[in-house]
Amino acid sequence: MPLYSVKMRASLDGTHISGAERIVDAADVSDVCAAMSRRALAHPKGCPDTVNVTVREVDPDAIVRVPFLPWDAAECADEAEARETVLGYIRACTPHAEAAWDLVTSVRNMRGAVLFDAATGERLEPDQARGVRVTNMDAVRIADDDHAVAERTPAKDRVTEARVLAAKVAHHPAVLAEVCISDDPDYTTGYVSTKDIGYVRIPNMKPLGSEIGGRVFIVDAEQLEGLITYLEETPVLVGGDE
């Protein structure tokens, strides 16, 4: 049975509100489209005036399969403690850790991520207003014939979505670390991930009600070739554990 990429993007007055994506069997496309549409219309950032849902067939031979990163959760009482926890992880990757934190907490309405040069602290994404999007990914289940296919559920929970994205990103050799804060005003937990520590959930990264939120990939510029194409175009299914 063929696989399809299903993507949803919702916006209000031209500003991005929410997005979601799956890679699913043909039999699940209609249910997933409906679930994504409901999600778009019930977002805490507001009711969109535009919702686009697209469906495209995925070449199964192009799919890359990677495992989930090991995961853990930190204990942080407030934003100051969350900041120090994140910095403690990423200082091993870059001498410009504070600058990376400043970016993740200052960018606004970027649909994509910042590419942050670990050695220099410079931004490397070609379009700094847009950033670099990570797309074409999903979690997997193992079917009876031992072929990995997309998980058969209309929607994934927020944590699984984050772990899928973190796993895809981390498995490119150029990426040393990722820091993410959701821009949803009702969600204050973010994460930091690296190949060494895995995926670590960080609570209280911002005040409740704040629309602060961004994503920074700390990268080795010497291995940057092919990174953007991999992040934006390569279909990846994530399953199992490292």
Residue pairs with C-beta under 8 A, 6 or more apart in sequence:
1 25
1 26
1 27
1 149
2 25
2 26
2 57
2 58
2 60
3 23
3 24
3 25
3 26
3 57
3 58
3 60
3 63
3 149
3 150
4 23
4 24
4 25
4 26
4 29
4 55
4 56
4 57
4 58
5 21
5 22
5 23
5 54
5 55
5 56
5 57
5 58
5 136
5 235
6 21
6 22
6 23
6 24
6 29
6 32
6 33
6 36
6 53
6 54
6 55
7 19
7 20
7 21
7 53
7 54
7 135
8 18
8 19
8 20
8 21
8 36
8 37
8 39
8 40
8 51
8 52
8 53
9 16
9 18
9 19
9 51
9 52
10 16
10 17
10 18
10 19
10 40
10 41
10 43
10 48
10 50
10 51
10 52
11 17
11 48
11 49
11 50
12 45
12 46
12 47
12 48
12 49
12 50
13 49
15 109
16 109
16 111
17 40
17 43
17 45
17 46
17 48
18 39
18 40
18 43
18 45
18 48
19 111
20 36
20 39
20 40
20 155
20 161
21 135
21 136
21 137
21 138
22 28
22 32
22 36
22 138
22 150
22 156
23 58
23 63
23 136
23 137
23 138
23 150
23 235
23 237
24 32
24 138
24 150
24 152
25 149
25 150
25 152
28 150
28 152
28 154
29 55
31 154
32 154
32 155
33 53
33 55
34 154
35 154
35 155
36 53
36 155
37 51
37 53
39 155
40 48
40 51
41 47
41 48
41 51
43 184
44 184
44 185
44 186
44 187
45 183
45 184
45 185
45 211
58 136
58 235
59 235
62 234
62 235
63 235
63 236
63 237
64 234
64 235
64 236
64 237
65 140
65 148
65 236
65 237
65 238
65 239
66 167
66 168
66 171
66 236
66 237
66 238
67 167
67 238
67 239
67 240
67 241
67 242
68 163
68 164
68 167
68 199
68 238
68 239
68 240
68 241
68 242
69 163
69 166
69 167
69 170
69 193
69 195
69 198
69 199
69 242
70 198
70 199
70 241
70 242
71 163
71 198
71 199
71 200
71 201
72 197
72 198
72 199
72 200
72 201
73 200
73 201
73 203
74 82
74 85
74 200
74 201
74 202
74 203
75 203
76 82
76 85
76 202
76 203
76 204
76 205
77 204
78 204
79 204
79 205
79 206
79 207
81 204
82 190
82 202
82 203
82 204
82 205
83 101
83 205
85 192
85 202
86 101
86 179
86 192
86 202
86 205
87 97
87 98
87 101
89 177
89 192
89 194
89 197
89 200
90 97
90 100
90 101
90 177
90 179
90 192
90 194
90 218
91 97
92 194
92 196
93 118
93 176
93 177
93 194
93 218
94 100
94 116
94 118
94 119
94 121
94 176
94 177
94 218
95 121
96 116
96 118
96 120
96 121
99 116
99 121
100 116
100 121
100 179
100 216
100 218
101 179
103 114
103 116
103 123
103 214
103 216
104 114
104 179
104 180
104 181
104 214
104 215
104 216
105 181
105 206
105 212
105 214
106 212
106 214
107 114
107 131
107 214
108 211
108 214
109 183
110 129
110 130
110 131
110 214
110 215
111 130
111 131
111 133
112 125
112 130
112 131
112 132
112 133
112 134
112 215
113 125
113 131
113 132
113 133
113 134
113 178
113 214
113 215
113 216
113 217
114 123
114 125
114 128
114 131
114 132
114 214
114 215
114 216
114 217
115 123
115 124
115 125
115 131
115 132
115 217
115 219
115 224
115 227
115 228
116 122
116 123
116 124
116 216
116 217
116 218
116 219
117 123
117 124
117 219
117 221
118 176
118 218
118 219
118 220
118 221
119 220
119 221
120 221
124 219
124 221
124 224
125 131
125 132
125 228
126 228
131 215
132 217
132 228
132 231
132 232
133 231
133 232
134 165
134 168
134 169
134 231
134 232
135 231
135 232
135 233
136 232
136 233
136 234
136 235
136 236
137 164
137 165
137 168
137 235
137 236
137 237
137 238
138 150
138 151
138 156
138 164
138 236
138 237
138 238
139 150
139 151
139 156
139 160
139 163
139 164
139 237
139 238
139 239
140 148
140 149
140 150
140 151
140 237
140 238
140 239
141 148
141 149
141 150
141 151
141 152
141 239
142 148
142 239
143 149
148 237
148 239
149 237
150 237
156 164
158 182
158 187
159 201
162 180
162 191
162 199
163 199
163 238
164 238
166 178
166 180
166 191
166 193
166 199
167 199
167 236
167 238
168 231
168 236
168 238
169 175
169 178
169 193
169 217
169 231
170 178
170 193
170 194
170 195
171 236
172 227
172 230
172 231
173 220
173 223
174 219
174 220
174 221
174 223
174 224
174 227
175 217
175 218
175 219
175 220
175 227
176 194
176 195
176 218
176 219
176 220
177 192
177 193
177 194
177 217
177 218
178 191
178 192
178 193
178 194
178 215
178 216
178 217
178 218
179 190
179 191
179 192
179 215
179 216
179 218
180 190
180 191
180 192
180 214
180 215
180 216
181 190
181 205
181 206
181 212
181 213
181 214
181 215
182 189
182 190
182 213
183 211
183 212
183 213
183 214
184 213
185 208
185 209
185 210
185 211
186 208
186 209
188 203
188 204
188 205
188 206
188 207
188 208
188 210
189 201
189 202
189 203
189 204
189 205
190 201
190 202
190 205
190 206
191 199
191 200
191 201
191 202
192 200
192 202
193 199
193 200
198 242
206 212
206 213
219 227
